[in-house]
Amino acid sequence: MMKIIITAHARKRLQDLRQDQINESDIRVAARSIPGYIPTATRFRGFMASTGRPFDMVVKDVLAGRLVITIIGK
């Protein structure tokens, strides 16, 4: 299973009102659902938190695993 790394920036963004009701487990599930290899930072759209809150995220694959750079709540 691929290791998901959530940056400090993304964790900080989860505290903002716009990302309210999105938690780390939602991010991990969403990041694992993206197939293939992501060599450059790419925005992926249309994820749904367990609370029903839609969000996008910017992800890149690095040697250590899949790096979640930021979260964008809708």
PDB file with one MODEL, atoms N, CA, C and O in Angstrom:
MODEL        1
ATOM      1  N   MET A   1       0.838  -1.179   0.000  1.00  0.00           N
ATOM      2  CA  MET A   1       0.000   0.000   0.000  1.00  0.00           C
ATOM      3  C   MET A   1       0.886   1.247   0.000  1.00  0.00           C
ATOM      4  O   MET A   1       1.917   1.294   0.672  1.00  0.00           O
ATOM      5  N   MET A   2       0.468   2.240  -0.759  1.00  0.00           N
ATOM      6  CA  MET A   2       1.246   3.472  -0.890  1.00  0.00           C
ATOM      7  C   MET A   2       1.146   4.320   0.380  1.00  0.00           C
ATOM      8  O   MET A   2       0.066   4.475   0.951  1.00  0.00           O
ATOM      9  N   LYS A   3       2.277   4.861   0.809  1.00  0.00           N
ATOM     10  CA  LYS A   3       2.307   5.743   1.972  1.00  0.00           C
ATOM     11  C   LYS A   3       1.816   7.132   1.556  1.00  0.00           C
ATOM     12  O   LYS A   3       2.252   7.675   0.541  1.00  0.00           O
ATOM     13  N   ILE A   4       0.909   7.696   2.348  1.00  0.00           N
ATOM     14  CA  ILE A   4       0.375   9.033   2.085  1.00  0.00           C
ATOM     15  C   ILE A   4       1.017  10.001   3.070  1.00  0.00           C
ATOM     16  O   ILE A   4       0.938   9.809   4.283  1.00  0.00           O
ATOM     17  N   ILE A   5       1.650  11.036   2.541  1.00  0.00           N
ATOM     18  CA  ILE A   5       2.324  12.046   3.357  1.00  0.00           C
ATOM     19  C   ILE A   5       1.539  13.353   3.219  1.00  0.00           C
ATOM     20  O   ILE A   5       1.382  13.879   2.117  1.00  0.00           O
ATOM     21  N   ILE A   6       1.054  13.863   4.338  1.00  0.00           N
ATOM     22  CA  ILE A   6       0.297  15.111   4.324  1.00  0.00           C
ATOM     23  C   ILE A   6       1.216  16.215   4.843  1.00  0.00           C
ATOM     24  O   ILE A   6       1.707  16.140   5.969  1.00  0.00           O
ATOM     25  N   THR A   7       1.447  17.234   4.024  1.00  0.00           N
ATOM     26  CA  THR A   7       2.363  18.315   4.399  1.00  0.00           C
ATOM     27  C   THR A   7       1.802  19.136   5.554  1.00  0.00           C
ATOM     28  O   THR A   7       0.600  19.126   5.816  1.00  0.00           O
ATOM     29  N   ALA A   8       2.690  19.840   6.233  1.00  0.00           N
ATOM     30  CA  ALA A   8       2.281  20.729   7.323  1.00  0.00           C
ATOM     31  C   ALA A   8       1.327  21.802   6.793  1.00  0.00           C
ATOM     32  O   ALA A   8       0.391  22.210   7.480  1.00  0.00           O
ATOM     33  N   HIS A   9       1.578  22.246   5.575  1.00  0.00           N
ATOM     34  CA  HIS A   9       0.702  23.255   4.966  1.00  0.00           C
ATOM     35  C   HIS A   9      -0.716  22.711   4.809  1.00  0.00           C
ATOM     36  O   HIS A   9      -1.685  23.402   5.126  1.00  0.00           O
ATOM     37  N   ALA A  10      -0.840  21.478   4.323  1.00  0.00           N
ATOM     38  CA  ALA A  10      -2.164  20.882   4.146  1.00  0.00           C
ATOM     39  C   ALA A  10      -2.858  20.689   5.493  1.00  0.00           C
ATOM     40  O   ALA A  10      -4.062  20.921   5.606  1.00  0.00           O
ATOM     41  N   ARG A  11      -2.116  20.269   6.507  1.00  0.00           N
ATOM     42  CA  ARG A  11      -2.697  20.105   7.848  1.00  0.00           C
ATOM     43  C   ARG A  11      -3.198  21.443   8.392  1.00  0.00           C
ATOM     44  O   ARG A  11      -4.258  21.511   9.015  1.00  0.00           O
ATOM     45  N   LYS A  12      -2.427  22.503   8.152  1.00  0.00           N
ATOM     46  CA  LYS A  12      -2.828  23.833   8.604  1.00  0.00           C
ATOM     47  C   LYS A  12      -4.096  24.285   7.883  1.00  0.00           C
ATOM     48  O   LYS A  12      -4.972  24.906   8.486  1.00  0.00           O
ATOM     49  N   ARG A  13      -4.190  23.972   6.593  1.00  0.00           N
ATOM     50  CA  ARG A  13      -5.367  24.347   5.813  1.00  0.00           C
ATOM     51  C   ARG A  13      -6.635  23.673   6.338  1.00  0.00           C
ATOM     52  O   ARG A  13      -7.727  24.228   6.209  1.00  0.00           O
ATOM     53  N   LEU A  14      -6.504  22.499   6.921  1.00  0.00           N
ATOM     54  CA  LEU A  14      -7.677  21.806   7.461  1.00  0.00           C
ATOM     55  C   LEU A  14      -8.321  22.582   8.610  1.00  0.00           C
ATOM     56  O   LEU A  14      -9.484  22.349   8.939  1.00  0.00           O
ATOM     57  N   GLN A  15      -7.574  23.503   9.221  1.00  0.00           N
ATOM     58  CA  GLN A  15      -8.111  24.310  10.318  1.00  0.00           C
ATOM     59  C   GLN A  15      -8.943  25.487   9.807  1.00  0.00           C
ATOM     60  O   GLN A  15      -9.708  26.077  10.570  1.00  0.00           O
ATOM     61  N   ASP A  16      -8.802  25.834   8.522  1.00  0.00           N
ATOM     62  CA  ASP A  16      -9.521  26.977   7.946  1.00  0.00           C
ATOM     63  C   ASP A  16     -10.993  26.654   7.750  1.00  0.00           C
ATOM     64  O   ASP A  16     -11.361  25.493   7.570  1.00  0.00           O
ATOM     65  N   LEU A  17     -11.834  27.679   7.784  1.00  0.00           N
ATOM     66  CA  LEU A  17     -13.275  27.522   7.632  1.00  0.00           C
ATOM     67  C   LEU A  17     -13.641  26.861   6.296  1.00  0.00           C
ATOM     68  O   LEU A  17     -14.567  26.053   6.230  1.00  0.00           O
ATOM     69  N   ARG A  18     -12.917  27.209   5.251  1.00  0.00           N
ATOM     70  CA  ARG A  18     -13.229  26.663   3.924  1.00  0.00           C
ATOM     71  C   ARG A  18     -13.031  25.145   3.853  1.00  0.00           C
ATOM     72  O   ARG A  18     -13.671  24.473   3.044  1.00  0.00           O
ATOM     73  N   GLN A  19     -12.155  24.611   4.692  1.00  0.00           N
ATOM     74  CA  GLN A  19     -11.903  23.167   4.718  1.00  0.00           C
ATOM     75  C   GLN A  19     -12.593  22.493   5.914  1.00  0.00           C
ATOM     76  O   GLN A  19     -12.284  21.350   6.251  1.00  0.00           O
ATOM     77  N   ASP A  20     -13.520  23.205   6.546  1.00  0.00           N
ATOM     78  CA  ASP A  20     -14.242  22.655   7.697  1.00  0.00           C
ATOM     79  C   ASP A  20     -14.930  21.355   7.296  1.00  0.00           C
ATOM     80  O   ASP A  20     -15.458  21.255   6.188  1.00  0.00           O
ATOM     81  N   GLN A  21     -14.932  20.371   8.168  1.00  0.00           N
ATOM     82  CA  GLN A  21     -15.576  19.065   7.975  1.00  0.00           C
ATOM     83  C   GLN A  21     -14.795  18.127   7.050  1.00  0.00           C
ATOM     84  O   GLN A  21     -15.326  17.101   6.624  1.00  0.00           O
ATOM     85  N   ILE A  22     -13.550  18.464   6.736  1.00  0.00           N
ATOM     86  CA  ILE A  22     -12.672  17.558   5.982  1.00  0.00           C
ATOM     87  C   ILE A  22     -11.601  17.101   6.970  1.00  0.00           C
ATOM     88  O   ILE A  22     -10.970  17.935   7.619  1.00  0.00           O
ATOM     89  N   ASN A  23     -11.388  15.798   7.094  1.00  0.00           N
ATOM     90  CA  ASN A  23     -10.374  15.322   8.036  1.00  0.00           C
ATOM     91  C   ASN A  23      -9.288  14.519   7.321  1.00  0.00           C
ATOM     92  O   ASN A  23      -9.396  14.244   6.126  1.00  0.00           O
ATOM     93  N   GLU A  24      -8.256  14.149   8.050  1.00  0.00           N
ATOM     94  CA  GLU A  24      -7.109  13.465   7.447  1.00  0.00           C
ATOM     95  C   GLU A  24      -7.470  12.123   6.832  1.00  0.00           C
ATOM     96  O   GLU A  24      -6.893  11.737   5.816  1.00  0.00           O
ATOM     97  N   SER A  25      -8.408  11.411   7.424  1.00  0.00           N
ATOM     98  CA  SER A  25      -8.786  10.113   6.846  1.00  0.00           C
ATOM     99  C   SER A  25      -9.456  10.308   5.487  1.00  0.00           C
ATOM    100  O   SER A  25      -9.276   9.481   4.593  1.00  0.00           O
ATOM    101  N   ASP A  26     -10.226  11.387   5.315  1.00  0.00           N
ATOM    102  CA  ASP A  26     -10.828  11.694   4.007  1.00  0.00           C
ATOM    103  C   ASP A  26      -9.735  11.934   2.967  1.00  0.00           C
ATOM    104  O   ASP A  26      -9.842  11.492   1.823  1.00  0.00           O
ATOM    105  N   ILE A  27      -8.680  12.643   3.384  1.00  0.00           N
ATOM    106  CA  ILE A  27      -7.575  12.950   2.484  1.00  0.00           C
ATOM    107  C   ILE A  27      -6.834  11.674   2.089  1.00  0.00           C
ATOM    108  O   ILE A  27      -6.502  11.481   0.920  1.00  0.00           O
ATOM    109  N   ARG A  28      -6.578  10.811   3.062  1.00  0.00           N
ATOM    110  CA  ARG A  28      -5.870   9.556   2.783  1.00  0.00           C
ATOM    111  C   ARG A  28      -6.657   8.674   1.823  1.00  0.00           C
ATOM    112  O   ARG A  28      -6.082   8.105   0.895  1.00  0.00           O
ATOM    113  N   VAL A  29      -7.958   8.555   2.032  1.00  0.00           N
ATOM    114  CA  VAL A  29      -8.813   7.753   1.136  1.00  0.00           C
ATOM    115  C   VAL A  29      -8.778   8.337  -0.277  1.00  0.00           C
ATOM    116  O   VAL A  29      -8.628   7.604  -1.255  1.00  0.00           O
ATOM    117  N   ALA A  30      -8.915   9.656  -0.376  1.00  0.00           N
ATOM    118  CA  ALA A  30      -8.919  10.316  -1.684  1.00  0.00           C
ATOM    119  C   ALA A  30      -7.576  10.144  -2.404  1.00  0.00           C
ATOM    120  O   ALA A  30      -7.541   9.855  -3.600  1.00  0.00           O
ATOM    121  N   ALA A  31      -6.478  10.322  -1.671  1.00  0.00           N
ATOM    122  CA  ALA A  31      -5.141  10.209  -2.282  1.00  0.00           C
ATOM    123  C   ALA A  31      -4.883   8.783  -2.783  1.00  0.00           C
ATOM    124  O   ALA A  31      -4.271   8.595  -3.835  1.00  0.00           O
ATOM    125  N   ARG A  32      -5.347   7.787  -2.035  1.00  0.00           N
ATOM    126  CA  ARG A  32      -5.157   6.392  -2.465  1.00  0.00           C
ATOM    127  C   ARG A  32      -6.026   6.033  -3.669  1.00  0.00           C
ATOM    128  O   ARG A  32      -5.721   5.090  -4.399  1.00  0.00           O
ATOM    129  N   SER A  33      -7.106   6.787  -3.874  1.00  0.00           N
ATOM    130  CA  SER A  33      -8.021   6.470  -4.976  1.00  0.00           C
ATOM    131  C   SER A  33      -7.499   6.949  -6.335  1.00  0.00           C
ATOM    132  O   SER A  33      -8.053   6.580  -7.370  1.00  0.00           O
ATOM    133  N   ILE A  34      -6.451   7.757  -6.342  1.00  0.00           N
ATOM    134  CA  ILE A  34      -5.890   8.267  -7.601  1.00  0.00           C
ATOM    135  C   ILE A  34      -4.955   7.208  -8.176  1.00  0.00           C
ATOM    136  O   ILE A  34      -3.971   6.837  -7.536  1.00  0.00           O
ATOM    137  N   PRO A  35      -5.255   6.719  -9.383  1.00  0.00           N
ATOM    138  CA  PRO A  35      -4.409   5.677  -9.971  1.00  0.00           C
ATOM    139  C   PRO A  35      -3.151   6.250 -10.630  1.00  0.00           C
ATOM    140  O   PRO A  35      -3.091   7.436 -10.953  1.00  0.00           O
ATOM    141  N   GLY A  36      -2.168   5.405 -10.819  1.00  0.00           N
ATOM    142  CA  GLY A  36      -0.977   5.771 -11.572  1.00  0.00           C
ATOM    143  C   GLY A  36       0.061   6.541 -10.779  1.00  0.00           C
ATOM    144  O   GLY A  36      -0.011   6.660  -9.556  1.00  0.00           O
ATOM    145  N   TYR A  37       1.037   7.064 -11.527  1.00  0.00           N
ATOM    146  CA  TYR A  37       2.158   7.810 -10.963  1.00  0.00           C
ATOM    147  C   TYR A  37       1.982   9.277 -11.312  1.00  0.00           C
ATOM    148  O   TYR A  37       1.651   9.601 -12.453  1.00  0.00           O
ATOM    149  N   ILE A  38       2.196  10.176 -10.351  1.00  0.00           N
ATOM    150  CA  ILE A  38       2.012  11.617 -10.548  1.00  0.00           C
ATOM    151  C   ILE A  38       3.369  12.302 -10.393  1.00  0.00           C
ATOM    152  O   ILE A  38       3.765  12.625  -9.273  1.00  0.00           O
ATOM    153  N   PRO A  39       4.093  12.532 -11.499  1.00  0.00           N
ATOM    154  CA  PRO A  39       5.453  13.074 -11.417  1.00  0.00           C
ATOM    155  C   PRO A  39       5.524  14.559 -11.061  1.00  0.00           C
ATOM    156  O   PRO A  39       6.524  15.004 -10.498  1.00  0.00           O
ATOM    157  N   THR A  40       4.480  15.335 -11.377  1.00  0.00           N
ATOM    158  CA  THR A  40       4.484  16.763 -11.056  1.00  0.00           C
ATOM    159  C   THR A  40       3.241  17.099 -10.245  1.00  0.00           C
ATOM    160  O   THR A  40       2.226  16.409 -10.333  1.00  0.00           O
ATOM    161  N   ALA A  41       3.329  18.158  -9.459  1.00  0.00           N
ATOM    162  CA  ALA A  41       2.192  18.563  -8.623  1.00  0.00           C
ATOM    163  C   ALA A  41       0.979  18.826  -9.510  1.00  0.00           C
ATOM    164  O   ALA A  41       1.036  19.641 -10.430  1.00  0.00           O
ATOM    165  N   THR A  42      -0.109  18.133  -9.225  1.00  0.00           N
ATOM    166  CA  THR A  42      -1.310  18.182 -10.048  1.00  0.00           C
ATOM    167  C   THR A  42      -2.536  18.340  -9.167  1.00  0.00           C
ATOM    168  O   THR A  42      -2.644  17.711  -8.114  1.00  0.00           O
ATOM    169  N   ARG A  43      -3.458  19.186  -9.608  1.00  0.00           N
ATOM    170  CA  ARG A  43      -4.708  19.364  -8.863  1.00  0.00           C
ATOM    171  C   ARG A  43      -5.723  18.332  -9.323  1.00  0.00           C
ATOM    172  O   ARG A  43      -5.990  18.193 -10.516  1.00  0.00           O
ATOM    173  N   PHE A  44      -6.280  17.618  -8.371  1.00  0.00           N
ATOM    174  CA  PHE A  44      -7.322  16.642  -8.641  1.00  0.00           C
ATOM    175  C   PHE A  44      -8.609  17.152  -8.014  1.00  0.00           C
ATOM    176  O   PHE A  44      -8.622  17.586  -6.863  1.00  0.00           O
ATOM    177  N   ARG A  45      -9.685  17.097  -8.781  1.00  0.00           N
ATOM    178  CA  ARG A  45     -10.959  17.687  -8.364  1.00  0.00           C
ATOM    179  C   ARG A  45     -12.020  16.625  -8.087  1.00  0.00           C
ATOM    180  O   ARG A  45     -11.933  15.487  -8.548  1.00  0.00           O
ATOM    181  N   GLY A  46     -13.018  17.039  -7.321  1.00  0.00           N
ATOM    182  CA  GLY A  46     -14.220  16.226  -7.182  1.00  0.00           C
ATOM    183  C   GLY A  46     -14.223  15.178  -6.090  1.00  0.00           C
ATOM    184  O   GLY A  46     -14.951  14.192  -6.200  1.00  0.00           O
ATOM    185  N   PHE A  47     -13.439  15.352  -5.044  1.00  0.00           N
ATOM    186  CA  PHE A  47     -13.465  14.404  -3.925  1.00  0.00           C
ATOM    187  C   PHE A  47     -14.564  14.814  -2.949  1.00  0.00           C
ATOM    188  O   PHE A  47     -14.982  15.972  -2.912  1.00  0.00           O
ATOM    189  N   MET A  48     -15.024  13.840  -2.158  1.00  0.00           N
ATOM    190  CA  MET A  48     -16.078  14.105  -1.187  1.00  0.00           C
ATOM    191  C   MET A  48     -15.644  13.585   0.178  1.00  0.00           C
ATOM    192  O   MET A  48     -15.254  12.425   0.317  1.00  0.00           O
ATOM    193  N   ALA A  49     -15.715  14.458   1.188  1.00  0.00           N
ATOM    194  CA  ALA A  49     -15.404  14.053   2.567  1.00  0.00           C
ATOM    195  C   ALA A  49     -16.542  13.189   3.097  1.00  0.00           C
ATOM    196  O   ALA A  49     -17.637  13.184   2.536  1.00  0.00           O
ATOM    197  N   SER A  50     -16.286  12.469   4.163  1.00  0.00           N
ATOM    198  CA  SER A  50     -17.320  11.607   4.761  1.00  0.00           C
ATOM    199  C   SER A  50     -18.521  12.418   5.242  1.00  0.00           C
ATOM    200  O   SER A  50     -19.616  11.877   5.392  1.00  0.00           O
ATOM    201  N   THR A  51     -18.320  13.707   5.481  1.00  0.00           N
ATOM    202  CA  THR A  51     -19.412  14.592   5.918  1.00  0.00           C
ATOM    203  C   THR A  51     -20.211  15.146   4.743  1.00  0.00           C
ATOM    204  O   THR A  51     -21.230  15.808   4.939  1.00  0.00           O
ATOM    205  N   GLY A  52     -19.746  14.874   3.517  1.00  0.00           N
ATOM    206  CA  GLY A  52     -20.425  15.374   2.337  1.00  0.00           C
ATOM    207  C   GLY A  52     -19.815  16.643   1.773  1.00  0.00           C
ATOM    208  O   GLY A  52     -20.307  17.177   0.779  1.00  0.00           O
ATOM    209  N   ARG A  53     -18.757  17.130   2.389  1.00  0.00           N
ATOM    210  CA  ARG A  53     -18.103  18.366   1.930  1.00  0.00           C
ATOM    211  C   ARG A  53     -17.209  18.060   0.728  1.00  0.00           C
ATOM    212  O   ARG A  53     -16.320  17.215   0.838  1.00  0.00           O
ATOM    213  N   PRO A  54     -17.416  18.720  -0.414  1.00  0.00           N
ATOM    214  CA  PRO A  54     -16.547  18.490  -1.575  1.00  0.00           C
ATOM    215  C   PRO A  54     -15.204  19.197  -1.418  1.00  0.00           C
ATOM    216  O   PRO A  54     -15.118  20.252  -0.789  1.00  0.00           O
ATOM    217  N   PHE A  55     -14.156  18.607  -1.994  1.00  0.00           N
ATOM    218  CA  PHE A  55     -12.841  19.229  -1.940  1.00  0.00           C
ATOM    219  C   PHE A  55     -11.971  18.773  -3.099  1.00  0.00           C
ATOM    220  O   PHE A  55     -12.217  17.739  -3.718  1.00  0.00           O
ATOM    221  N   ASP A  56     -10.949  19.571  -3.375  1.00  0.00           N
ATOM    222  CA  ASP A  56      -9.915  19.255  -4.353  1.00  0.00           C
ATOM    223  C   ASP A  56      -8.614  19.135  -3.579  1.00  0.00           C
ATOM    224  O   ASP A  56      -8.519  19.589  -2.439  1.00  0.00           O
ATOM    225  N   MET A  57      -7.619  18.529  -4.194  1.00  0.00           N
ATOM    226  CA  MET A  57      -6.309  18.494  -3.559  1.00  0.00           C
ATOM    227  C   MET A  57      -5.210  18.471  -4.602  1.00  0.00           C
ATOM    228  O   MET A  57      -5.409  18.025  -5.731  1.00  0.00           O
ATOM    229  N   VAL A  58      -4.037  18.966  -4.197  1.00  0.00           N
ATOM    230  CA  VAL A  58      -2.853  18.985  -5.045  1.00  0.00           C
ATOM    231  C   VAL A  58      -1.915  17.902  -4.521  1.00  0.00           C
ATOM    232  O   VAL A  58      -1.556  17.884  -3.344  1.00  0.00           O
ATOM    233  N   VAL A  59      -1.525  16.999  -5.427  1.00  0.00           N
ATOM    234  CA  VAL A  59      -0.775  15.803  -5.054  1.00  0.00           C
ATOM    235  C   VAL A  59       0.416  15.615  -5.987  1.00  0.00           C
ATOM    236  O   VAL A  59       0.377  16.001  -7.156  1.00  0.00           O
ATOM    237  N   LYS A  60       1.479  15.014  -5.446  1.00  0.00           N
ATOM    238  CA  LYS A  60       2.660  14.665  -6.230  1.00  0.00           C
ATOM    239  C   LYS A  60       3.267  13.404  -5.627  1.00  0.00           C
ATOM    240  O   LYS A  60       3.296  13.252  -4.406  1.00  0.00           O
ATOM    241  N   ASP A  61       3.747  12.509  -6.468  1.00  0.00           N
ATOM    242  CA  ASP A  61       4.429  11.317  -5.966  1.00  0.00           C
ATOM    243  C   ASP A  61       5.911  11.604  -5.806  1.00  0.00           C
ATOM    244  O   ASP A  61       6.551  12.142  -6.709  1.00  0.00           O
ATOM    245  N   VAL A  62       6.454  11.239  -4.642  1.00  0.00           N
ATOM    246  CA  VAL A  62       7.879  11.372  -4.337  1.00  0.00           C
ATOM    247  C   VAL A  62       8.391   9.994  -3.925  1.00  0.00           C
ATOM    248  O   VAL A  62       7.608   9.052  -3.797  1.00  0.00           O
ATOM    249  N   LEU A  63       9.686   9.876  -3.721  1.00  0.00           N
ATOM    250  CA  LEU A  63      10.258   8.573  -3.364  1.00  0.00           C
ATOM    251  C   LEU A  63       9.636   7.988  -2.103  1.00  0.00           C
ATOM    252  O   LEU A  63       9.449   6.775  -2.011  1.00  0.00           O
ATOM    253  N   ALA A  64       9.313   8.838  -1.133  1.00  0.00           N
ATOM    254  CA  ALA A  64       8.774   8.360   0.144  1.00  0.00           C
ATOM    255  C   ALA A  64       7.311   7.937   0.055  1.00  0.00           C
ATOM    256  O   ALA A  64       6.829   7.216   0.929  1.00  0.00           O
ATOM    257  N   GLY A  65       6.594   8.371  -0.985  1.00  0.00           N
ATOM    258  CA  GLY A  65       5.178   8.027  -1.125  1.00  0.00           C
ATOM    259  C   GLY A  65       4.427   9.115  -1.870  1.00  0.00           C
ATOM    260  O   GLY A  65       5.017   9.860  -2.653  1.00  0.00           O
ATOM    261  N   ARG A  66       3.126   9.207  -1.628  1.00  0.00           N
ATOM    262  CA  ARG A  66       2.283  10.216  -2.282  1.00  0.00           C
ATOM    263  C   ARG A  66       2.162  11.424  -1.364  1.00  0.00           C
ATOM    264  O   ARG A  66       1.655  11.320  -0.247  1.00  0.00           O
ATOM    265  N   LEU A  67       2.630  12.561  -1.844  1.00  0.00           N
ATOM    266  CA  LEU A  67       2.677  13.802  -1.076  1.00  0.00           C
ATOM    267  C   LEU A  67       1.418  14.632  -1.362  1.00  0.00           C
ATOM    268  O   LEU A  67       1.166  15.009  -2.507  1.00  0.00           O
ATOM    269  N   VAL A  68       0.634  14.910  -0.321  1.00  0.00           N
ATOM    270  CA  VAL A  68      -0.528  15.777  -0.446  1.00  0.00           C
ATOM    271  C   VAL A  68      -0.053  17.176  -0.077  1.00  0.00           C
ATOM    272  O   VAL A  68       0.271  17.446   1.080  1.00  0.00           O
ATOM    273  N   ILE A  69      -0.014  18.063  -1.066  1.00  0.00           N
ATOM    274  CA  ILE A  69       0.569  19.390  -0.891  1.00  0.00           C
ATOM    275  C   ILE A  69      -0.432  20.364  -0.274  1.00  0.00           C
ATOM    276  O   ILE A  69      -0.086  21.102   0.649  1.00  0.00           O
ATOM    277  N   THR A  70      -1.667  20.374  -0.771  1.00  0.00           N
ATOM    278  CA  THR A  70      -2.678  21.263  -0.203  1.00  0.00           C
ATOM    279  C   THR A  70      -4.075  20.721  -0.460  1.00  0.00           C
ATOM    280  O   THR A  70      -4.287  19.852  -1.305  1.00  0.00           O
ATOM    281  N   ILE A  71      -5.020  21.264   0.298  1.00  0.00           N
ATOM    282  CA  ILE A  71      -6.428  20.887   0.215  1.00  0.00           C
ATOM    283  C   ILE A  71      -7.218  22.138  -0.112  1.00  0.00           C
ATOM    284  O   ILE A  71      -6.953  23.200   0.451  1.00  0.00           O
ATOM    285  N   ILE A  72      -8.190  22.030  -1.018  1.00  0.00           N
ATOM    286  CA  ILE A  72      -9.019  23.168  -1.390  1.00  0.00           C
ATOM    287  C   ILE A  72     -10.472  22.768  -1.174  1.00  0.00           C
ATOM    288  O   ILE A  72     -11.019  21.982  -1.948  1.00  0.00           O
ATOM    289  N   GLY A  73     -11.096  23.295  -0.138  1.00  0.00           N
ATOM    290  CA  GLY A  73     -12.498  23.006   0.143  1.00  0.00           C
ATOM    291  C   GLY A  73     -13.399  23.806  -0.764  1.00  0.00           C
ATOM    292  O   GLY A  73     -13.012  24.870  -1.246  1.00  0.00           O
ATOM    293  N   LYS A  74     -14.595  23.309  -1.002  1.00  0.00           N
ATOM    294  CA  LYS A  74     -15.572  24.000  -1.859  1.00  0.00           C
ATOM    295  C   LYS A  74     -16.672  24.616  -1.030  1.00  0.00           C
ATOM    296  O   LYS A  74     -17.583  25.237  -1.577  1.00  0.00           O
TER     297      LYS A  74
ENDMDL
END
